[in-house]
């Protein structure tokens, strides 16, 4: 567990977030009084879509993709290096056809 004052936390936030990424908890103090604790989330954060896909996969209804990237070409409006997911592309296609 790491302890840090508010001013030092503000000045070196990236350093203390690295401690959190490595599994440490960071205690934040103000005038030697504990005011906050920063730690990794207790529950993994997933979107509703990801949660539903996991549920359907467990039931055997779908098989999840094994790769993280798509072979689908990016739309012409995409910025080079920008990541875009299939749902965003799907929405754009649907908006064009409506």
VMD Tcl script that builds the backbone (N, CA, C; Angstrom):
set m [mol new atoms 294]
animate dup $m
set s [atomselect $m all]
$s set {name element resname resid chain x y z} {
  {N N UNK 1 A 0.844 -1.161 0.000}
  {CA C UNK 1 A 0.000 0.000 0.000}
  {C C UNK 1 A 0.899 1.237 0.000}
  {N N UNK 2 A 0.565 2.189 -0.857}
  {CA C UNK 2 A 1.339 3.409 -1.009}
  {C C UNK 2 A 0.494 4.573 -0.511}
  {N N UNK 3 A 1.120 5.515 0.180}
  {CA C UNK 3 A 0.421 6.686 0.677}
  {C C UNK 3 A 0.997 7.929 0.015}
  {N N UNK 4 A 0.127 8.882 -0.352}
  {CA C UNK 4 A 0.572 10.088 -1.044}
  {C C UNK 4 A -0.336 11.253 -0.673}
  {N N UNK 5 A 0.249 12.434 -0.589}
  {CA C UNK 5 A -0.527 13.644 -0.362}
  {C C UNK 5 A -1.197 14.100 -1.650}
  {N N UNK 6 A -2.225 14.922 -1.510}
  {CA C UNK 6 A -2.993 15.386 -2.664}
  {C C UNK 6 A -2.093 16.103 -3.670}
  {N N UNK 7 A -1.242 17.001 -3.190}
  {CA C UNK 7 A -0.384 17.780 -4.089}
  {C C UNK 7 A 0.568 16.872 -4.865}
  {N N UNK 8 A 1.198 15.928 -4.178}
  {CA C UNK 8 A 2.106 15.007 -4.866}
  {C C UNK 8 A 1.351 14.114 -5.848}
  {N N UNK 9 A 0.157 13.715 -5.477}
  {CA C UNK 9 A -0.655 12.889 -6.385}
  {C C UNK 9 A -0.949 13.659 -7.663}
  {N N UNK 10 A -1.331 14.924 -7.508}
  {CA C UNK 10 A -1.640 15.750 -8.668}
  {C C UNK 10 A -0.404 15.933 -9.550}
  {N N UNK 11 A 0.751 16.148 -8.931}
  {CA C UNK 11 A 1.981 16.386 -9.687}
  {C C UNK 11 A 2.503 15.132 -10.384}
  {N N UNK 12 A 2.243 13.957 -9.809}
  {CA C UNK 12 A 2.796 12.716 -10.355}
  {C C UNK 12 A 1.723 11.645 -10.509}
  {N N UNK 13 A 0.586 12.036 -11.051}
  {CA C UNK 13 A -0.547 11.114 -11.170}
  {C C UNK 13 A -0.185 9.845 -11.941}
  {N N UNK 14 A 0.535 9.982 -13.042}
  {CA C UNK 14 A 0.890 8.807 -13.855}
  {C C UNK 14 A 1.675 7.776 -13.048}
  {N N UNK 15 A 2.582 8.244 -12.216}
  {CA C UNK 15 A 3.376 7.341 -11.391}
  {C C UNK 15 A 2.483 6.543 -10.449}
  {N N UNK 16 A 1.556 7.213 -9.776}
  {CA C UNK 16 A 0.691 6.531 -8.820}
  {C C UNK 16 A -0.332 5.635 -9.511}
  {N N UNK 17 A -0.769 6.004 -10.705}
  {CA C UNK 17 A -1.664 5.117 -11.460}
  {C C UNK 17 A -0.921 3.853 -11.890}
  {N N UNK 18 A 0.372 3.966 -12.123}
  {CA C UNK 18 A 1.164 2.774 -12.447}
  {C C UNK 18 A 1.205 1.821 -11.262}
  {N N UNK 19 A 1.306 2.364 -10.042}
  {CA C UNK 19 A 1.233 1.517 -8.847}
  {C C UNK 19 A -0.098 0.757 -8.828}
  {N N UNK 20 A -1.186 1.465 -9.141}
  {CA C UNK 20 A -2.514 0.833 -9.138}
  {C C UNK 20 A -2.583 -0.255 -10.198}
  {N N UNK 21 A -2.050 0.024 -11.390}
  {CA C UNK 21 A -2.033 -0.985 -12.452}
  {C C UNK 21 A -1.270 -2.231 -12.030}
  {N N UNK 22 A -0.263 -2.047 -11.181}
  {CA C UNK 22 A 0.536 -3.179 -10.704}
  {C C UNK 22 A -0.084 -3.863 -9.493}
  {N N UNK 23 A -1.304 -3.470 -9.118}
  {CA C UNK 23 A -2.020 -4.152 -8.043}
  {C C UNK 23 A -1.915 -3.495 -6.676}
  {N N UNK 24 A -1.191 -2.393 -6.571}
  {CA C UNK 24 A -1.074 -1.680 -5.296}
  {C C UNK 24 A -2.299 -0.803 -5.058}
  {N N UNK 25 A -2.591 -0.547 -3.810}
  {CA C UNK 25 A -3.600 0.456 -3.454}
  {C C UNK 25 A -2.862 1.727 -3.086}
  {N N UNK 26 A -3.423 2.868 -3.483}
  {CA C UNK 26 A -2.821 4.162 -3.169}
  {C C UNK 26 A -3.759 4.900 -2.216}
  {N N UNK 27 A -3.247 5.237 -1.046}
  {CA C UNK 27 A -4.003 5.986 -0.049}
  {C C UNK 27 A -3.697 7.464 -0.254}
  {N N UNK 28 A -4.726 8.284 -0.402}
  {CA C UNK 28 A -4.560 9.719 -0.620}
  {C C UNK 28 A -4.843 10.439 0.691}
  {N N UNK 29 A -3.901 11.321 1.080}
  {CA C UNK 29 A -4.049 12.057 2.339}
  {C C UNK 29 A -4.071 13.557 2.089}
  {N N UNK 30 A -4.714 14.248 3.003}
  {CA C UNK 30 A -4.731 15.707 2.994}
  {C C UNK 30 A -4.538 16.154 4.431}
  {N N UNK 31 A -3.467 16.878 4.697}
  {CA C UNK 31 A -3.122 17.298 6.061}
  {C C UNK 31 A -3.061 16.088 6.997}
  {N N UNK 32 A -2.400 15.033 6.523}
  {CA C UNK 32 A -2.195 13.792 7.278}
  {C C UNK 32 A -3.493 13.055 7.624}
  {N N UNK 33 A -4.568 13.359 6.924}
  {CA C UNK 33 A -5.847 12.668 7.128}
  {C C UNK 33 A -6.193 11.920 5.840}
  {N N UNK 34 A -6.527 10.650 5.954}
  {CA C UNK 34 A -6.886 9.839 4.781}
  {C C UNK 34 A -8.213 10.338 4.222}
  {N N UNK 35 A -8.210 10.643 2.910}
  {CA C UNK 35 A -9.445 11.130 2.288}
  {C C UNK 35 A -9.925 10.231 1.146}
  {N N UNK 36 A -9.036 9.375 0.629}
  {CA C UNK 36 A -9.451 8.517 -0.487}
  {C C UNK 36 A -8.502 7.332 -0.629}
  {N N UNK 37 A -8.980 6.330 -1.354}
  {CA C UNK 37 A -8.160 5.183 -1.703}
  {C C UNK 37 A -8.376 4.887 -3.178}
  {N N UNK 38 A -7.295 4.713 -3.902}
  {CA C UNK 38 A -7.368 4.375 -5.324}
  {C C UNK 38 A -6.895 2.934 -5.469}
  {N N UNK 39 A -7.722 2.111 -6.108}
  {CA C UNK 39 A -7.350 0.714 -6.327}
  {C C UNK 39 A -8.006 0.228 -7.607}
  {N N UNK 40 A -7.626 -0.959 -8.035}
  {CA C UNK 40 A -8.230 -1.534 -9.232}
  {C C UNK 40 A -9.703 -1.835 -8.951}
  {N N UNK 41 A -10.547 -1.848 -9.981}
  {CA C UNK 41 A -11.967 -2.133 -9.769}
  {C C UNK 41 A -12.171 -3.509 -9.163}
  {N N UNK 42 A -13.138 -3.630 -8.294}
  {CA C UNK 42 A -13.439 -4.929 -7.672}
  {C C UNK 42 A -14.124 -5.866 -8.645}
  {N N UNK 43 A -14.895 -5.299 -9.545}
  {CA C UNK 43 A -15.621 -6.099 -10.525}
  {C C UNK 43 A -15.158 -5.676 -11.909}
  {N N UNK 44 A -14.876 -6.639 -12.788}
  {CA C UNK 44 A -14.457 -6.259 -14.139}
  {C C UNK 44 A -15.548 -5.483 -14.848}
  {N N UNK 45 A -15.139 -4.442 -15.546}
  {CA C UNK 45 A -16.104 -3.601 -16.249}
  {C C UNK 45 A -16.309 -4.145 -17.660}
  {N N UNK 46 A -17.532 -4.479 -17.988}
  {CA C UNK 46 A -17.866 -4.931 -19.329}
  {C C UNK 46 A -19.112 -4.186 -19.779}
  {N N UNK 47 A -19.192 -3.931 -21.057}
  {CA C UNK 47 A -20.381 -3.289 -21.587}
  {C C UNK 47 A -21.531 -4.298 -21.603}
  {N N UNK 48 A -22.731 -3.812 -21.803}
  {CA C UNK 48 A -23.898 -4.696 -21.860}
  {C C UNK 48 A -23.776 -5.679 -23.019}
  {N N UNK 49 A -23.206 -5.210 -24.131}
  {CA C UNK 49 A -23.041 -6.082 -25.293}
  {C C UNK 49 A -22.066 -7.208 -24.965}
  {N N UNK 50 A -20.924 -6.865 -24.349}
  {CA C UNK 50 A -19.940 -7.886 -23.995}
  {C C UNK 50 A -20.521 -8.893 -23.008}
  {N N UNK 51 A -21.276 -8.406 -22.041}
  {CA C UNK 51 A -21.901 -9.289 -21.059}
  {C C UNK 51 A -22.871 -10.252 -21.735}
  {N N UNK 52 A -23.674 -9.733 -22.646}
  {CA C UNK 52 A -24.644 -10.582 -23.351}
  {C C UNK 52 A -23.934 -11.598 -24.245}
  {N N UNK 53 A -22.871 -11.177 -24.926}
  {CA C UNK 53 A -22.119 -12.111 -25.759}
  {C C UNK 53 A -21.509 -13.226 -24.918}
  {N N UNK 54 A -20.972 -12.893 -23.752}
  {CA C UNK 54 A -20.425 -13.910 -22.856}
  {C C UNK 54 A -21.505 -14.886 -22.410}
  {N N UNK 55 A -22.695 -14.369 -22.096}
  {CA C UNK 55 A -23.808 -15.214 -21.650}
  {C C UNK 55 A -24.216 -16.186 -22.766}
  {N N UNK 56 A -24.349 -15.649 -23.984}
  {CA C UNK 56 A -24.742 -16.493 -25.112}
  {C C UNK 56 A -23.673 -17.539 -25.427}
  {N N UNK 57 A -22.414 -17.172 -25.244}
  {CA C UNK 57 A -21.324 -18.123 -25.468}
  {C C UNK 57 A -21.372 -19.260 -24.453}
  {N N UNK 58 A -21.629 -18.935 -23.188}
  {CA C UNK 58 A -21.718 -19.974 -22.155}
  {C C UNK 58 A -22.865 -20.935 -22.429}
  {N N UNK 59 A -23.971 -20.416 -22.996}
  {CA C UNK 59 A -25.117 -21.262 -23.315}
  {C C UNK 59 A -24.880 -22.082 -24.580}
  {N N UNK 60 A -23.816 -21.761 -25.334}
  {CA C UNK 60 A -23.538 -22.489 -26.561}
  {C C UNK 60 A -24.300 -21.969 -27.759}
  {N N UNK 61 A -24.921 -20.809 -27.633}
  {CA C UNK 61 A -25.690 -20.230 -28.734}
  {C C UNK 61 A -24.764 -19.633 -29.785}
  {N N UNK 62 A -23.662 -19.023 -29.351}
  {CA C UNK 62 A -22.697 -18.431 -30.271}
  {C C UNK 62 A -21.295 -18.905 -29.904}
  {N N UNK 63 A -20.378 -18.713 -30.832}
  {CA C UNK 63 A -18.960 -18.966 -30.587}
  {C C UNK 63 A -18.253 -17.631 -30.752}
  {N N UNK 64 A -17.540 -17.216 -29.723}
  {CA C UNK 64 A -16.839 -15.937 -29.769}
  {C C UNK 64 A -15.632 -16.016 -30.695}
  {N N UNK 65 A -15.320 -14.899 -31.346}
  {CA C UNK 65 A -14.148 -14.821 -32.220}
  {C C UNK 65 A -12.880 -15.006 -31.404}
  {N N UNK 66 A -11.877 -15.600 -32.027}
  {CA C UNK 66 A -10.614 -15.825 -31.331}
  {C C UNK 66 A -9.635 -14.683 -31.544}
  {N N UNK 67 A -9.891 -13.808 -32.488}
  {CA C UNK 67 A -8.983 -12.693 -32.738}
  {C C UNK 67 A -9.660 -11.379 -32.323}
  {N N UNK 68 A -8.829 -10.386 -32.059}
  {CA C UNK 68 A -9.353 -9.102 -31.618}
  {C C UNK 68 A -9.558 -8.116 -32.760}
  {N N UNK 69 A -8.993 -8.396 -33.914}
  {CA C UNK 69 A -9.108 -7.461 -35.024}
  {C C UNK 69 A -10.054 -8.000 -36.069}
  {N N UNK 70 A -10.536 -7.133 -36.903}
  {CA C UNK 70 A -11.478 -7.514 -37.938}
  {C C UNK 70 A -10.830 -7.388 -39.307}
  {N N UNK 71 A -11.262 -8.200 -40.246}
  {CA C UNK 71 A -10.770 -8.115 -41.615}
  {C C UNK 71 A -11.603 -7.147 -42.447}
  {N N UNK 72 A -12.616 -6.574 -41.855}
  {CA C UNK 72 A -13.493 -5.653 -42.559}
  {C C UNK 72 A -12.752 -4.337 -42.776}
  {N N UNK 73 A -12.743 -3.812 -44.015}
  {CA C UNK 73 A -12.052 -2.542 -44.238}
  {C C UNK 73 A -12.750 -1.408 -43.488}
  {N N UNK 74 A -11.949 -0.444 -43.054}
  {CA C UNK 74 A -12.505 0.701 -42.335}
  {C C UNK 74 A -13.255 1.607 -43.300}
  {N N UNK 75 A -14.260 2.317 -42.802}
  {CA C UNK 75 A -14.977 3.256 -43.669}
  {C C UNK 75 A -14.043 4.367 -44.147}
  {N N UNK 76 A -14.410 5.014 -45.240}
  {CA C UNK 76 A -13.578 6.083 -45.800}
  {C C UNK 76 A -13.423 7.244 -44.830}
  {N N UNK 77 A -14.367 7.410 -43.922}
  {CA C UNK 77 A -14.326 8.525 -42.981}
  {C C UNK 77 A -13.407 8.256 -41.800}
  {N N UNK 78 A -12.859 7.040 -41.686}
  {CA C UNK 78 A -12.026 6.682 -40.538}
  {C C UNK 78 A -10.694 7.416 -40.577}
  {N N UNK 79 A -10.225 7.788 -39.417}
  {CA C UNK 79 A -8.925 8.449 -39.274}
  {C C UNK 79 A -7.864 7.357 -39.168}
  {N N UNK 80 A -6.730 7.492 -39.901}
  {CA C UNK 80 A -5.682 6.464 -39.813}
  {C C UNK 80 A -5.238 6.258 -38.363}
  {N N UNK 81 A -5.127 5.007 -37.945}
  {CA C UNK 81 A -4.721 4.672 -36.593}
  {C C UNK 81 A -5.876 4.635 -35.601}
  {N N UNK 82 A -7.039 5.122 -36.005}
  {CA C UNK 82 A -8.203 5.135 -35.125}
  {C C UNK 82 A -8.794 3.735 -35.072}
  {N N UNK 83 A -9.177 3.308 -33.888}
  {CA C UNK 83 A -9.823 2.009 -33.742}
  {C C UNK 83 A -11.328 2.212 -33.864}
  {N N UNK 84 A -11.974 1.285 -34.549}
  {CA C UNK 84 A -13.420 1.358 -34.717}
  {C C UNK 84 A -13.967 -0.056 -34.551}
  {N N UNK 85 A -15.062 -0.188 -33.852}
  {CA C UNK 85 A -15.603 -1.523 -33.625}
  {C C UNK 85 A -16.722 -1.811 -34.630}
  {N N UNK 86 A -17.081 -3.061 -34.731}
  {CA C UNK 86 A -18.068 -3.473 -35.720}
  {C C UNK 86 A -19.424 -2.849 -35.451}
  {N N UNK 87 A -19.769 -2.624 -34.188}
  {CA C UNK 87 A -21.087 -2.077 -33.873}
  {C C UNK 87 A -21.212 -0.641 -34.381}
  {N N UNK 88 A -20.135 0.127 -34.272}
  {CA C UNK 88 A -20.132 1.494 -34.794}
  {C C UNK 88 A -20.303 1.470 -36.303}
  {N N UNK 89 A -19.570 0.579 -36.973}
  {CA C UNK 89 A -19.701 0.466 -38.418}
  {C C UNK 89 A -21.112 0.037 -38.802}
  {N N UNK 90 A -21.679 -0.899 -38.056}
  {CA C UNK 90 A -23.039 -1.377 -38.323}
  {C C UNK 90 A -24.035 -0.228 -38.224}
  {N N UNK 91 A -23.899 0.581 -37.164}
  {CA C UNK 91 A -24.794 1.716 -36.996}
  {C C UNK 91 A -24.681 2.702 -38.154}
  {N N UNK 92 A -23.448 2.955 -38.615}
  {CA C UNK 92 A -23.246 3.871 -39.737}
  {C C UNK 92 A -23.910 3.345 -41.005}
  {N N UNK 93 A -23.782 2.051 -41.244}
  {CA C UNK 93 A -24.396 1.447 -42.442}
  {C C UNK 93 A -25.909 1.532 -42.349}
  {N N UNK 94 A -26.461 1.257 -41.176}
  {CA C UNK 94 A -27.918 1.318 -41.002}
  {C C UNK 94 A -28.446 2.728 -41.185}
  {N N UNK 95 A -27.699 3.735 -40.691}
  {CA C UNK 95 A -28.126 5.118 -40.857}
  {C C UNK 95 A -28.149 5.526 -42.315}
  {N N UNK 96 A -27.197 4.997 -43.119}
  {CA C UNK 96 A -27.141 5.328 -44.528}
  {C C UNK 96 A -28.330 4.743 -45.285}
  {N N UNK 97 A -28.821 3.583 -44.860}
  {CA C UNK 97 A -29.882 2.913 -45.601}
  {C C UNK 97 A -31.286 3.330 -45.179}
  {N N UNK 98 A -31.394 4.037 -44.080}
  {CA C UNK 98 A -32.721 4.419 -43.580}
  {C C UNK 98 A -33.176 5.706 -44.190}
}
mol reanalyze $m
mol bondsrecalc $m
mol representation Tube
mol addrep $m
